[in-house]
Amino acid sequence: MRHAHVITGEAFRLRPIEERDAEFVVALRSMAGRSQYLNPISPSIADQQRWLADYFQREGDYYFVIERMAGDRPEGLISLYDLSPQEGAAEWGRWIVAPASLSAIESVVLLMDFAFGKMGLRKVYSYTVAENNATNSFHDGCGFRRAGVQVARFTMEGRAVDAVRHECEASEWAALRPALATKCNKISQRINRDAPGR
């Protein structure tokens, strides 16, 4: 959906995705080593623009570009979607960062702050391909709780694949955030120290 939420951190911000980002989306999601566990997309920028046009009409779907504030450089994508006001819950995903980007931790912190602080949700969850050990380990390292495995959650390359569900409730986030914020601070100090003009 079209929205105007900008969530600013120490080195990165989340800004609403726009039509002009179609080329970036295609390039990032087509990179070798970055798209292995994502649903494949068309290499056509026009197709991506059409997908975005449909997205802009969809309620309860917040798609962001992860942008480095020094230079306004896009470095990734992240979303909060399938938002259920009745349940106070939403799924987060479409998460992908560029090679060598240091945005991973801060982008997740910013999205969780948006989900719990701005949207007032009670729970956020994600589904990750069970074979995607790196991302599942990242979620574990953040302190997100494993809530089980859903068999045949996704179909990839014509085969059914299982997915690990991670969950985080608002009360859990309050306990997890300080340690993650400390990590963000250390990363941002490094980024801002190395930024041009410093």
Sequence and secondary structure as in RCSB ss.txt:
>XXXX:A:sequence
MRHAHVITGEAFRLRPIEERDAEFVVALRSMAGRSQYLNPISPSIADQQRWLADYFQREGDYYFVIERMAGDRPE
GLISLYDLSPQEGAAEWGRWIVAPASLSAIESVVLLMDFAFGKMGLRKVYSYTVAENNATNSFHDGCGFRRAGVQ
VARFTMEGRAVDAVRHECEASEWAALRPALATKCNKISQRINRDAPGR
>XXXX:A:secstr
      EE SSEEEEE  GGGHHHHHHHHTSTTTSTTS    S HHHHHHHHHHHTT TT EEEEEEETTTTEEE
EEEEEEEEETTTTEEEEEEEEE TT   HHHHHHHHHHIIIIIS  SEEEEEEETT HHHHHHHHHHT EEEEEE
EEEEEETTEEEEEEEEEEEHHHHHHHHHHHHHHHHHHHHHHHHHSTT 
